[in-house]
Amino acid sequence: MSLSFFFTKAGAVKTARWATVPAIAAGAVALAAGPALAAGSHARVSTTSAVVSHGQVTVNGRYQCAWRSRSEELQVSVSSADRRGRAEATREVRVNCNGSLQTWRLTFASNHRGQQFSPGAVRVDATLWSPQNRYDRASSSRTLIARWI
């Protein structure tokens, strides 16, 4: 076996090792960009869409929590502002947990008298938390573009 073969093979192995570094880094970024998952938590929540009808906004999303918790609290706040003022609303509901990804849908009317939701940017803050463990929570904040239906 010649010395040049050894260096060629060693060089190839070293090149292959360095080539995997960007792939591993890209995988880590993809995992970090997924739905909010608190460190050590068994819960996650995200928002997916918003529509407006008759001054009310309906927001859709997904959540996942471990089956062992049976149920958790989902708190969702929405807000939007336009030239006529600011519309805001908050709701809290109990959701069932079975370990699989579930969907949620909530409809909101503004808490401010005379204000209505209108198409455009809607800020949605969703928090999934366990009444048994106040440190076990997941949150998501997104600005969605609500459209008329």
PyMOL commands that set and color helices and strands:
alter all, ss='L'
color gray80, all
select helices_A, chain A and resi 3-32+67-69
alter helices_A, ss='H'
color red, helices_A
select strands_A, chain A and resi 36-37+43-53+56-65+71-82+85-96+102-108+120-130+133-148
alter strands_A, ss='S'
color yellow, strands_A
deselect
rebuild
show_as cartoon
